[in-house]
Amino acid sequence: MGVIKHKIWNDIWHNKGRTAQVVLIIAMGAFAIGMIITTSEVVRVRLAEVWRAAAPAMINLSADPPIDDEQLTALKSIPGIQAVEGRLSTNIEWRLSPDQPWSPANLIARADYNDQTYAKLTLLDGHWPSRKRVAVEKGSDSAFNLQRGQPVTFRIDDHEYTLQVGGVIFNPFVNAPSFSGEAQFYVSRDEFANLTGEENFNQILAGAPVYDEIAIKALADRSAAPIGEIGRGYRRDHPDR
């Protein structure tokens, strides 16, 4: 054992440069791992904060046929429901100029962008959607070169409509274009009706005072019964639970 120990120290002593390189590489690796762990924890905490601030709905229902304001209000009377909010959504096609091919996109409308209860959107730049003015999702603007003041043409059921980009919105509940490959547009409820002919809600967001998975599932079933829903979802109020 003494001979082996002597040889090891002898090799280290006569190869100081290589030894220093090994030590430096190990130190850099340890530092990098520490930075990755720290950064991932910071990102996780930040995402949780953004998630909570956006007030995710505990219950997400899809209605077919869509429901009107009176039916939406009636859902609020169901025991256990704290609040209900309607949303409109559909798939469309869009392009910036006649020489471009049509691209798929999703179109969303809220009843009142200034009074949101669940899945809250944040206006990052410009104005909320209004008559003839559309907003784009953060990321869609840069990915598809959509600038404020720029006209965008939509095609819906073989009819074409041109609206102007007026703002940029952040929605933490949609996929970025780098994942979905599709743009996300937002319009007012009136403009949605003008474009699609539909003014009623095909998505219902609801919540309860306290999240309990079993109770929320039962509450979702009771909420879905009167509206003939085609799909339902249960979302926790925290991404890590």
N, C-alpha and C positions, 0 to 999 in steps of 0.2 A: 504494500500500500504506500510505503514511503517513497518508493521509486516512481510510482505513478503520479503521486502528488508533486514530486520534484519535476517530472517531465512536463506536467500541465503548467506549472508556474514558469518553467523555463521557456516553453512555447509562447506563453503570454508575454513574457518579458522581451523576447527577441522578435515579436511581431506586434509591437505597440500600435502601429498604424491600423492593422487589420482588427486588432482588439478594440480600438477606439471606434472603428466603423461599426462593428457589431453592437457595441454598447449604444452608439448613437441611433442605429436602426431600431433597436429594441425600445429605446426611450421615445423615439418618434412614433412607433406603433402604439405604445401605451398611451401617449398623448392623443393620438388620433382616435383611438377607441373611446377614451374619456370624453373627447369633444363630441363624438357621434352620440354617445349615451346622453350627455347633457343636452345637446341640441334636440334629440328626439323627445326628451321629456318636456323641454320648453315648448316644442311644437304641439305635443299632445295636450298640454295645459291650455295653450292658446286656442287650439281648435275647440276644446271643451267650452272655453269662455265665449267664443263666437257662436257656438251651437246654442248655448243657453240664452245668449242675448237675442238670438233670432226667434226665440219662443217656438220650438218645434211642436206641432200638434201631436197629441197622444193617439188620436184616431184620424185615419185618412180613408175616406170613402170615395168611390167612383159611382156616379149616378147615371143611369141610362133608362129612361130618358132623363135629361137634365131637370133640375127642380127650380121653381121660381122663388121669389123673396118670401112669399107667404109660407111655403113649405119649409124653407130654411128657418124661418122664425119659429115654426111649430116644433122643430127639433130641439130648440132651446128649452122647451117645457118638459123634456124627458128627464126624469129623476136621475141625478148624478152628473148631468151635463153642466159644465161651468160656462162654456161659451162655444159658439159655432160661427164659422166663417165660410163663405162660398168663394170658389175660384173657377175661372173658365180656362180651358186649355184645348189646343188642337194642333195637328200637324199641318204645315203649309210648305210652299216652295217660294224661293226668293232669288233675286239677282240684282246686280247693280247697273247693268247695261244690257241692251238687246243682243249684243254679240256674245254674252256669257251664257253658259248652260244654267238651267234651273238647279238649285241646290235645296236639300231638305232643311227644315228648321222647325222649331217648336214655338208656338205663340201662346202667351199667357196674359190673362187680364184679371184685375182685382176690382172689386166693387168701389173701393176707395183707398188709394195708395197712401193717403194721409191719415188713415185710421185702420191700421192693420193689427190683428190680434195674434195670429199664428203664422209661422213661416215668414217672418218679417223680411222684407226687402229693404236694402239701403241704397239711397240715391248717392252715387259717387261724383257725378258731374252732370251739369245741365239741368234738365227739367223732367218731372214725372210725365208719363204718357198723357196725351190729351188729343183732341180732335186733329187728325191728320199728322200727328206727331208720335213717333214710336221711340222706345228706348231699347238699348241692347244690353246684353249681359256682359259683365266685366270678363275680358278674355276673348269674347266674340268680336269686340271692337278691333283689337290688335290682330287676331287670327285671320279676320276677313276684311281688314282695312275699312272698317265702318267708322266714318268720322261724323261729328256733329254737323248738322246742316246738309248732310248728303241725302239725296233721294234714294229710296229703296223700293223696288217693285215686288209685290207679292202676287202669287197666283193661287187662287182658291176656287176649286170646282170650275176650272177653265176660264175664270174671270180674273182680270189683272187690276191691281190697285197700287198707286204710288203714294208712299208716305215719306216724311222727312225724319231723319235721325235727330232726336232732341236731347237724349240723355244716356248715361251709363249707369247700370244698376248692378248691385252685388246680391246674389242669391246663393246662400251656402248649401242649398238643397238640390242643386242641379249639377250635372257633370260638366267639367270644363270642355271646350272644343277639342282639346288634345286627347280626351278620352272618348267623347261621343262623336266628334267630327261634324257636329251640327251647330248652327247658330241658335241663339235664344233671343227672342224678341218679346217686348211687353207693350201692350196697348191699353187704352181705357176700356171700360165695359161697353160704352156706347160705340166706340170704334170697332170693338170685337164683333158686336152685333151687326154693324154696317158691313164688315168684311165677310162674316160667315153666315149671317142671318140668324144667329143664335144669341140670345141675351140671358139665358138661364144658366145655372151653375151645374157643371158636370163633375166637379170635385168639391168635397166637403171636408173641412178641417174642424176638428172638435177637441175638447179637452175636459179634464176633470180636475178637482182641487188637488188630488194626490194621485201619483202614479202607482198602480198596483196591477200587474199583468193580468191576473185572472179577472179582476173587477173590470178592467178596461176592455178586455175581450167581450165580456158579457154586455157591457155598455155599448160597444160597437155593434153587436148583434141587434140590440134593441133599437139603436139609431138607424140601422140599415133596413130594418123590416118595413117601415112605411114609405121608403123611397125607391124600391126596386133596384137596389144597387147591383153592380156587376163585379165589383172588386173591393176589397177592404184591406187596410193595413194597420198595424199597431206600432207606434213609434215611441221609444223611451224618451224621457225628458233629459237624458244625459248620454253622450255617445259611448261612455265607458262602462255603463251598467248593463 
